[in-house]
Amino acid sequence: MSITNTREIKLVNVGDVTFFHDYKTGYYEVVLELPVSLAVKNTFDLEKIEFSNGARTTAGTGTDTRGLVLQYDRLYKLGQTFFFIDLNNTIHKATSNNILKLFSGHNDKIKEYLNKYRVNFQSKEDLIRLTTFCNQLNADLKKKQ
């Protein structure tokens, strides 16, 4: 499949997985779809490069390695950065300050939650629980009105 005008794309579904598209920053996998959603941007981060000594012997000529490609291994690890997507489809990095801004009417309850559960903003499970909690606060407020 080839997409020519990516500015018009907001969501892409591949099987059961939904990806949110931001024209400037790329695709984010939607982990939790709620009014304020949780998404993750996956990257492959270079962890280390292991070089060999480059010494190759050639038959009868010793160790002349000029022009030969050195042998090395690259080790990558999966990097994940989490983001909130607000009602205006704006991306916000998953931080305590951003969650407080997104749900500004509930700062006291959210601060209490953050202190009680010690939310790790690199943990998918912690962020799913936090995002669900915050969205529920807004839903409960709307029911009362």
C-alpha positions as CSV (number, residue, x, y, z in Angstrom):
1,M,0.0,0.0,0.0
2,S,1.2,3.5,-0.8
3,I,-0.1,6.6,0.8
4,T,0.6,9.9,-1.0
5,N,-1.1,12.6,1.1
6,T,-0.3,11.6,4.7
7,R,-1.4,15.0,6.1
8,E,-5.1,13.8,5.9
9,I,-4.5,10.6,7.8
10,K,-5.3,10.5,11.5
11,L,-5.8,6.8,12.3
12,V,-4.7,3.6,10.6
13,N,-6.0,0.1,11.7
14,V,-3.9,-2.9,11.1
15,G,-5.8,-6.0,12.3
16,D,-6.7,-5.2,16.0
17,V,-4.0,-2.5,16.4
18,T,-4.8,1.2,15.9
19,F,-2.1,3.7,15.0
20,F,-2.6,7.5,15.5
21,H,-0.8,9.6,12.9
22,D,0.7,13.0,13.6
23,Y,2.0,14.5,10.3
24,K,5.1,16.0,12.0
25,T,6.2,13.2,14.3
26,G,4.9,10.0,12.8
27,Y,2.9,7.0,14.0
28,Y,1.9,6.1,17.5
29,E,0.4,2.8,18.6
30,V,-2.8,3.5,20.5
31,V,-2.6,1.4,23.7
32,L,-5.8,2.6,25.3
33,E,-8.6,4.4,23.4
34,L,-10.5,6.8,25.6
35,P,-11.4,10.5,25.4
36,V,-7.8,11.1,26.4
37,S,-6.0,8.2,25.0
38,L,-2.7,6.5,25.7
39,A,-0.2,5.8,22.9
40,V,3.3,4.5,22.6
41,K,6.0,5.3,20.1
42,N,8.3,2.3,19.6
43,T,11.9,2.8,18.6
44,F,14.9,0.5,18.2
45,D,17.7,2.1,20.2
46,L,21.3,1.1,19.6
47,E,22.6,-0.3,22.8
48,K,26.1,-1.2,21.9
49,I,28.5,-2.1,19.1
50,E,31.0,-4.9,19.5
51,F,33.9,-4.6,17.2
52,S,36.2,-7.4,16.3
53,N,39.9,-6.6,16.2
54,G,39.7,-6.5,12.4
55,A,42.7,-8.8,12.0
56,R,42.0,-11.2,9.2
57,T,44.7,-13.3,7.7
58,T,44.9,-14.0,4.1
59,A,46.7,-17.1,2.7
60,G,50.4,-16.4,2.5
61,T,50.3,-12.6,3.0
62,G,50.0,-12.2,6.7
63,T,47.5,-9.8,8.3
64,D,47.0,-7.1,5.7
65,T,43.4,-6.0,6.1
66,R,43.3,-2.9,4.0
67,G,40.0,-2.7,2.0
68,L,38.3,-5.4,4.1
69,V,35.1,-4.7,6.0
70,L,35.5,-5.0,9.7
71,Q,33.3,-7.4,11.5
72,Y,31.1,-6.0,14.2
73,D,27.8,-6.7,15.8
74,R,25.1,-4.2,16.7
75,L,22.8,-4.8,19.7
76,Y,19.5,-3.0,19.7
77,K,16.8,-2.9,22.3
78,L,13.2,-1.9,22.0
79,G,12.6,1.6,23.3
80,Q,9.2,2.8,24.2
81,T,8.0,6.4,24.9
82,F,4.5,6.9,26.1
83,F,2.2,9.8,25.1
84,F,-1.3,11.1,25.8
85,I,-3.6,12.1,22.9
86,D,-6.1,14.7,24.0
87,L,-9.5,15.5,22.6
88,N,-8.0,17.8,19.9
89,N,-5.7,15.1,18.7
90,T,-2.6,16.7,20.2
91,I,0.3,14.6,21.4
92,H,1.6,15.1,25.0
93,K,4.5,13.1,26.4
94,A,3.4,11.0,29.4
95,T,4.6,13.0,32.4
96,S,3.0,14.0,35.7
97,N,2.9,17.6,34.6
98,N,1.1,16.8,31.4
99,I,-1.5,14.6,33.0
100,L,-2.2,17.4,35.5
101,K,-2.7,19.9,32.7
102,L,-4.9,17.5,30.7
103,F,-7.2,17.0,33.7
104,S,-6.7,20.3,35.4
105,G,-10.1,20.2,37.2
106,H,-9.0,17.1,39.2
107,N,-5.4,18.1,40.3
108,D,-5.9,17.1,43.9
109,K,-7.3,13.7,43.2
110,I,-4.6,13.0,40.5
111,K,-1.8,14.1,42.8
112,E,-3.2,11.8,45.5
113,Y,-3.3,8.9,43.0
114,L,0.3,9.6,41.8
115,N,1.6,9.7,45.4
116,K,-0.4,6.6,46.5
117,Y,0.5,4.3,43.5
118,R,4.0,5.7,42.6
119,V,3.3,5.7,38.9
120,N,6.2,4.8,36.7
121,F,5.8,6.8,33.5
122,Q,7.8,4.1,31.5
123,S,5.4,1.4,32.6
124,K,2.6,0.6,30.2
125,E,0.5,-1.0,33.0
126,D,0.9,1.9,35.3
127,L,-0.1,4.4,32.6
128,I,-3.1,2.4,31.5
129,R,-4.4,2.5,35.1
130,L,-3.6,6.2,35.5
131,T,-5.2,7.1,32.1
132,T,-8.3,5.1,33.0
133,F,-8.6,6.7,36.4
134,C,-8.3,10.2,35.0
135,N,-10.8,9.6,32.2
136,Q,-13.2,8.2,34.8
137,L,-12.9,11.4,36.9
138,N,-14.1,13.4,33.8
139,A,-16.9,10.9,33.1
140,D,-18.1,11.0,36.8
141,L,-18.1,14.9,36.6
142,K,-20.2,14.8,33.5
143,K,-22.8,12.5,35.1
144,K,-23.2,14.9,38.0
145,Q,-23.9,17.8,35.7
